[in-house]
């Protein structure tokens, strides 16, 4: 299956909305700022960050995964709102999406550090992030969430072959 890394189109947001089934899932994915239920037409504006949004689609333009990076001065990007289609989980798509988000974020900002937050009980996501080189960091006052950080002293491994990038 060929994969394309591209900015999301309106139809991608409609599909993405179907992956978020209730208020708890919404908070776990997007944080407390995004109230559930949300308007699909307003979703692009509601998810706007000082950074960029991207998705992975297959060669038939079906949405497979979505994520964002946001700029955090100085020299940091923060990965957020990473989500994979429920039927496509555990197939390496989160890793490929994160690799591309990091690559794009560093290219666009010159960042030397990448951060993210993940729920303590989301063991699968933590495993993906550890494979990418992230290490846990303390987040004072947080019981349900841990922080993770990646320092970019060493070049990242190139993303998997077969992953195209549509200019954005």
Secondary structure, 3 states (H helix, E strand, C coil): CCEEEECCCHHHHHHHHHHCCCHHHHHHHHCCCCCCCCCCCCHHHHCCCCEEEEEEEECCCCEEEEEEEEEECCCEEEEEEEEECHHHCCCCHHHHHHHHHHHHHHHHHCCCEEEEEEECCCHHHHHHHHHCCCEEECCCCCCCEEEEEEECCCCCCCCCCCEEECCC
